[in-house]
């Protein structure tokens, strides 16, 4: 059965593409090539092109795509990417500070969990941690409204 456009936006695979575009594009409107995405995600370039076309055709469009010019996040795509980044970094911080996970284990665990937490659980984690601005790696944690803290690109280790 084919997925509706609304369902497309809520899959783990879509989240991974949006997050990869966000990271490779520096969080800006910078265009990212299909080759860069294929390498980052470990998938075939043809698979990247197919997914990008689906993301561009979704309602609302999650990416801006021009053949031969790469892809960038649309406003909706950036909002979703920042939500996933927030989930990931809050989970890493929770695992490290509350559950005493070793720092070398938190990334992979957060990768598995970031797609599946509810907004209520996200808020409880943030509240429990005192709404931190940085994760254990020194990366900024986006705020609930999708903005980065004032220290972003000043005293953080963000990519």
C-alpha positions as CSV (number, residue, x, y, z in Angstrom):
1,X,0.0,0.0,0.0
2,X,1.4,3.4,-0.9
3,X,2.1,5.9,1.8
4,X,0.2,9.1,1.9
5,X,2.1,12.3,1.8
6,X,1.4,12.9,5.5
7,X,2.8,9.5,6.4
8,X,6.0,10.1,4.4
9,X,7.0,12.9,6.8
10,X,6.9,10.7,9.9
11,X,9.2,7.8,8.9
12,X,12.6,7.0,10.3
13,X,14.2,7.1,6.9
14,X,12.7,10.5,6.1
15,X,14.0,11.8,9.4
16,X,17.5,10.5,8.6
17,X,17.5,12.2,5.3
18,X,16.4,15.5,6.8
19,X,18.9,15.3,9.6
20,X,21.7,14.5,7.1
21,X,20.8,17.5,4.8
22,X,20.7,19.7,7.9
23,X,24.2,18.6,9.1
24,X,25.8,18.6,5.6
25,X,24.2,22.0,4.8
26,X,25.5,23.5,8.0
27,X,21.9,24.1,9.2
28,X,21.5,26.8,6.6
29,X,19.9,26.9,3.2
30,X,23.1,25.5,1.7
31,X,22.5,23.0,-1.1
32,X,23.8,19.5,-0.6
33,X,24.7,17.1,-3.4
34,X,23.1,13.7,-3.9
35,X,26.6,12.2,-3.7
36,X,27.3,13.8,-0.3
37,X,24.0,12.5,1.0
38,X,24.6,9.0,-0.4
39,X,28.0,8.9,1.3
40,X,26.7,10.2,4.7
41,X,23.7,7.8,4.7
42,X,25.6,4.8,3.2
43,X,23.0,4.3,0.4
44,X,23.1,4.3,-3.4
45,X,22.9,7.6,-5.3
46,X,19.8,6.4,-7.1
47,X,18.1,5.8,-3.8
48,X,19.0,9.3,-2.7
49,X,17.5,10.8,-5.9
50,X,14.3,8.8,-5.4
51,X,13.9,9.9,-1.8
52,X,14.7,13.5,-2.5
53,X,12.0,13.6,-5.2
54,X,9.5,12.2,-2.7
55,X,10.5,14.7,-0.1
56,X,10.1,17.6,-2.7
57,X,6.7,16.3,-3.7
58,X,5.3,15.9,-0.2
59,X,2.8,18.3,1.2
60,X,4.2,20.5,2.5
61,X,7.5,20.0,0.6
62,X,10.3,19.0,3.0
63,X,13.1,20.0,0.6
64,X,13.8,22.3,-2.2
65,X,15.4,20.2,-5.0
66,X,16.8,21.2,-8.4
67,X,18.3,18.5,-10.5
68,X,22.1,19.0,-10.8
69,X,22.0,21.8,-8.2
70,X,21.4,19.7,-5.1
71,X,18.9,19.9,-2.3
72,X,18.2,22.1,0.7
73,X,15.7,22.0,3.5
74,X,12.4,23.8,3.1
75,X,11.0,25.6,6.1
76,X,8.9,22.5,7.0
77,X,12.0,20.2,6.5
78,X,14.2,22.3,8.6
79,X,11.6,22.4,11.4
80,X,11.4,18.6,11.4
81,X,15.2,18.2,11.2
82,X,15.6,20.5,14.2
83,X,13.0,18.5,16.1
84,X,15.0,15.3,15.5
85,X,18.3,16.9,16.4
86,X,16.7,18.2,19.6
87,X,15.4,14.7,20.4
88,X,18.8,13.2,19.7
89,X,20.8,15.7,21.8
90,X,18.3,15.6,24.7
91,X,18.4,11.8,24.7
92,X,22.2,11.8,24.7
93,X,22.3,14.2,27.6
94,X,19.7,12.2,29.5
95,X,21.6,8.9,28.9
96,X,24.9,10.5,30.0
97,X,23.7,12.6,33.0
98,X,20.9,10.6,34.4
99,X,21.6,7.0,33.4
100,X,25.4,7.2,33.5
101,X,26.0,5.8,30.0
102,X,29.6,6.1,28.9
103,X,30.0,9.0,26.4
104,X,31.1,6.6,23.7
105,X,27.8,4.7,23.8
106,X,25.3,7.6,23.9
107,X,25.3,8.5,20.2
108,X,24.2,5.0,18.9
109,X,21.6,4.7,21.6
110,X,20.2,8.1,20.8
111,X,20.1,7.3,17.1
112,X,17.8,4.4,17.8
113,X,15.5,6.3,20.1
114,X,15.3,9.8,18.5
115,X,12.5,8.9,16.1
116,X,10.1,7.4,18.6
117,X,9.8,9.7,21.6
118,X,6.6,11.7,22.1
119,X,6.6,15.5,22.6
120,X,5.4,14.8,26.2
121,X,8.5,12.6,26.9
122,X,10.7,15.2,25.2
123,X,9.4,17.9,27.5
124,X,9.9,15.7,30.6
125,X,13.5,14.9,29.6
126,X,14.2,18.6,29.0
127,X,12.6,19.6,32.3
128,X,14.4,16.9,34.2
129,X,17.7,18.1,32.8
130,X,17.0,21.8,33.5
131,X,16.5,22.6,29.8
132,X,20.2,22.3,28.8
133,X,21.7,24.3,25.9
134,X,24.5,21.8,25.2
135,X,24.7,18.0,24.9
136,X,27.7,16.0,26.4
137,X,29.6,16.5,23.1
138,X,29.3,20.3,23.4
139,X,26.7,20.5,20.5
140,X,23.8,23.0,20.9
141,X,20.4,21.6,21.7
142,X,17.7,23.4,19.6
143,X,15.0,24.9,21.7
144,X,11.4,23.7,21.5
145,X,10.6,26.5,19.0
146,X,13.3,25.4,16.7
147,X,15.8,28.1,17.4
148,X,19.4,27.6,18.4
149,X,20.7,29.1,21.7
150,X,22.7,32.3,21.6
151,X,25.9,30.4,22.1
152,X,25.4,28.6,18.8
153,X,28.6,28.8,16.7
154,X,30.2,31.0,19.4
155,X,31.2,28.6,22.2
156,X,29.7,25.3,21.1
157,X,31.2,22.4,19.1
158,X,28.4,22.2,16.5
159,X,29.3,20.9,13.1
